[in-house]
């Protein structure tokens, strides 16, 4: 599984590492080439405008991912990761 998280301020994480938008797109293209069928979970702060979420979804699609699970959260995605692991 691959986890992508978008915080309320628009910061994007792959797993627990932050990436600026251009670097995020590059990394996702690399993942898409190596493992296009990998399960991808997009976690987005529920207060984000849909346009921000849509732009991340477009980046994922352009990277070759066709199936993405989307969940929303409030607060830090790191806190969510801690709850997911329990």
Backbone as CSV, one residue per row, in Angstrom:
resi,resn,N_x,N_y,N_z,CA_x,CA_y,CA_z,C_x,C_y,C_z
1,UNK,0.825,-1.186,0.000,0.000,0.000,0.000,0.865,1.244,0.000
2,UNK,0.354,2.266,-0.621,1.037,3.544,-0.670,0.064,4.594,-0.148
3,UNK,0.519,5.398,0.810,-0.326,6.415,1.437,0.105,7.802,0.994
4,UNK,-0.859,8.568,0.514,-0.645,9.973,0.168,-1.587,10.780,1.056
5,UNK,-1.056,11.805,1.720,-1.860,12.633,2.615,-1.712,14.094,2.230
6,UNK,-2.841,14.812,2.277,-2.838,16.244,1.996,-3.402,16.948,3.221
7,UNK,-2.590,17.788,3.852,-3.002,18.505,5.058,-3.837,19.729,4.720
8,UNK,-4.397,20.344,5.763,-5.251,21.525,5.598,-4.542,22.691,4.918
9,UNK,-3.207,22.751,5.031,-2.447,23.834,4.399,-1.971,23.460,2.992
10,UNK,-2.397,22.286,2.506,-2.038,21.850,1.160,-0.741,21.078,1.074
11,UNK,-0.048,20.892,2.191,1.203,20.129,2.174,0.893,18.668,1.853
12,UNK,1.715,18.066,0.966,1.482,16.706,0.493,2.561,15.779,1.036
13,UNK,2.131,14.644,1.545,3.031,13.630,2.075,2.860,12.329,1.303
14,UNK,3.965,11.636,1.075,3.936,10.245,0.642,4.438,9.482,1.846
15,UNK,3.580,8.625,2.375,3.804,7.995,3.670,4.043,9.104,4.687
16,UNK,5.226,9.205,5.270,5.459,10.237,6.289,6.401,11.349,5.837
17,UNK,6.738,11.358,4.532,7.687,12.348,4.037,6.968,13.407,3.200
18,UNK,7.255,14.698,3.491,6.666,15.811,2.779,7.375,16.032,1.448
19,UNK,6.579,16.397,0.427,7.118,16.714,-0.895,6.470,17.994,-1.422
20,UNK,7.265,18.903,-2.010,6.653,20.030,-2.728,5.930,19.465,-3.953
21,UNK,4.987,20.217,-4.504,4.111,19.712,-5.568,4.880,19.131,-6.752
22,UNK,5.917,19.807,-7.251,6.638,19.295,-8.421,7.390,18.008,-8.096
23,UNK,7.976,17.919,-6.924,8.684,16.707,-6.505,7.684,15.573,-6.255
24,UNK,6.513,15.903,-5.720,5.468,14.904,-5.507,5.080,14.267,-6.839
25,UNK,4.856,15.096,-7.854,4.479,14.576,-9.174,5.568,13.656,-9.725
26,UNK,6.810,14.048,-9.575,7.930,13.233,-10.063,7.978,11.897,-9.337
27,UNK,7.868,11.920,-8.026,7.911,10.674,-7.232,6.746,9.752,-7.585
28,UNK,5.562,10.337,-7.789,4.409,9.507,-8.125,4.570,8.875,-9.506
29,UNK,5.180,9.592,-10.455,5.451,8.993,-11.771,6.401,7.814,-11.619
30,UNK,7.409,7.953,-10.743,8.332,6.847,-10.496,7.593,5.650,-9.909
31,UNK,6.736,5.898,-8.927,5.946,4.811,-8.336,5.023,4.190,-9.388
32,UNK,4.425,5.037,-10.234,3.511,4.548,-11.263,4.182,3.632,-12.261
33,UNK,5.433,3.914,-12.593,6.186,3.063,-13.519,6.537,1.738,-12.847
34,UNK,6.972,1.805,-11.598,7.410,0.602,-10.888,6.261,-0.269,-10.412
35,UNK,5.163,0.349,-9.991,4.083,-0.425,-9.376,2.717,0.222,-9.635
36,UNK,2.264,0.236,-10.907,1.009,0.918,-11.216,-0.223,0.268,-10.578
37,UNK,-0.108,-0.981,-10.165,-1.252,-1.675,-9.572,-1.210,-1.672,-8.048
38,UNK,-0.244,-0.951,-7.495,-0.148,-0.842,-6.043,-1.391,-0.146,-5.492
39,UNK,-1.892,-0.608,-4.357,-3.060,0.021,-3.729,-2.655,1.390,-3.195
40,UNK,-3.411,2.412,-3.565,-3.089,3.773,-3.176,-4.237,4.348,-2.350
41,UNK,-3.900,4.895,-1.211,-4.885,5.517,-0.328,-4.572,7.003,-0.220
42,UNK,-5.503,7.835,-0.644,-5.348,9.286,-0.554,-6.143,9.767,0.647
43,UNK,-5.452,10.398,1.577,-6.090,10.975,2.764,-6.025,12.487,2.632
44,UNK,-7.185,13.122,2.713,-7.240,14.566,2.530,-7.981,15.211,3.694
45,UNK,-7.431,16.305,4.196,-8.105,17.051,5.260,-9.477,17.476,4.748
46,UNK,-10.491,17.255,5.539,-11.864,17.525,5.080,-12.139,19.007,4.855
47,UNK,-11.286,19.889,5.342,-11.484,21.323,5.134,-10.857,21.843,3.840
48,UNK,-10.163,20.982,3.109,-9.547,21.401,1.851,-10.612,21.681,0.797
49,UNK,-10.383,22.699,-0.031,-11.278,22.887,-1.177,-11.138,21.687,-2.123
50,UNK,-12.233,21.325,-2.766,-12.183,20.178,-3.674,-11.153,20.385,-4.777
51,UNK,-10.917,21.624,-5.194,-9.941,21.886,-6.261,-8.552,21.384,-5.888
52,UNK,-8.189,21.466,-4.616,-6.882,20.973,-4.165,-6.852,19.450,-4.251
53,UNK,-7.910,18.809,-3.776,-7.989,17.343,-3.829,-7.988,16.882,-5.286
54,UNK,-8.750,17.569,-6.116,-8.814,17.222,-7.542,-7.437,17.317,-8.191
55,UNK,-6.657,18.337,-7.861,-5.331,18.474,-8.480,-4.416,17.317,-8.083
56,UNK,-4.536,16.848,-6.837,-3.753,15.684,-6.410,-4.234,14.443,-7.158
57,UNK,-5.546,14.281,-7.300,-6.090,13.141,-8.041,-5.624,13.145,-9.498
58,UNK,-5.581,14.317,-10.123,-5.101,14.428,-11.502,-3.630,14.026,-11.576
59,UNK,-2.831,14.474,-10.613,-1.412,14.088,-10.572,-1.274,12.579,-10.473
60,UNK,-2.081,11.951,-9.624,-2.032,10.497,-9.467,-2.450,9.791,-10.751
61,UNK,-3.472,10.303,-11.412,-3.916,9.702,-12.667,-2.834,9.818,-13.735
62,UNK,-2.216,10.979,-13.832,-1.147,11.189,-14.821,0.064,10.309,-14.530
63,UNK,0.226,9.930,-13.270,1.335,9.052,-12.889,1.031,7.597,-13.217
64,UNK,-0.210,7.322,-13.639,-0.552,5.956,-14.046,-1.460,5.203,-13.098
65,UNK,-1.847,5.837,-12.001,-2.726,5.162,-11.036,-4.174,5.339,-11.478
66,UNK,-4.888,4.223,-11.587,-6.268,4.255,-12.027,-7.261,4.046,-10.896
67,UNK,-6.804,3.484,-9.791,-7.689,3.215,-8.663,-7.093,3.827,-7.400
68,UNK,-7.876,4.699,-6.771,-7.431,5.384,-5.561,-8.573,5.359,-4.552
69,UNK,-8.260,4.983,-3.324,-9.239,5.089,-2.240,-9.037,6.444,-1.585
70,UNK,-10.134,7.135,-1.295,-10.069,8.476,-0.719,-10.786,8.495,0.620
71,UNK,-10.086,8.998,1.643,-10.714,9.226,2.943,-10.392,10.644,3.377
72,UNK,-11.225,11.197,4.241,-10.958,12.531,4.768,-10.639,12.434,6.249
73,UNK,-9.964,13.455,6.761,-9.585,13.501,8.170,-9.508,14.945,8.611
74,UNK,-9.421,15.134,9.909,-9.168,16.458,10.471,-7.867,16.385,11.251
75,UNK,-7.042,17.400,11.141,-5.786,17.441,11.881,-4.623,16.890,11.074
76,UNK,-3.609,16.447,11.774,-2.380,15.957,11.159,-2.544,14.554,10.594
77,UNK,-2.035,14.304,9.355,-2.092,12.947,8.827,-1.221,11.993,9.634
78,UNK,-0.207,12.526,10.322,0.636,11.667,11.150,-0.170,11.081,12.297
79,UNK,-1.096,11.848,12.849,-1.971,11.335,13.885,-2.874,10.235,13.316
80,UNK,-3.340,10.430,12.095,-4.175,9.437,11.448,-3.395,8.152,11.213
81,UNK,-2.146,8.273,10.789,-1.305,7.095,10.570,-1.174,6.316,11.875
82,UNK,-0.994,7.025,12.996,-0.896,6.356,14.277,-2.151,5.598,14.615
83,UNK,-3.334,6.174,14.301,-4.598,5.494,14.556,-4.791,4.308,13.623
84,UNK,-4.307,4.417,12.377,-4.455,3.333,11.398,-3.642,2.122,11.789
85,UNK,-2.496,2.361,12.411,-1.588,1.254,12.756,-2.051,0.487,13.972
86,UNK,-2.939,1.071,14.761,-3.382,0.418,15.995,-4.352,-0.709,15.722
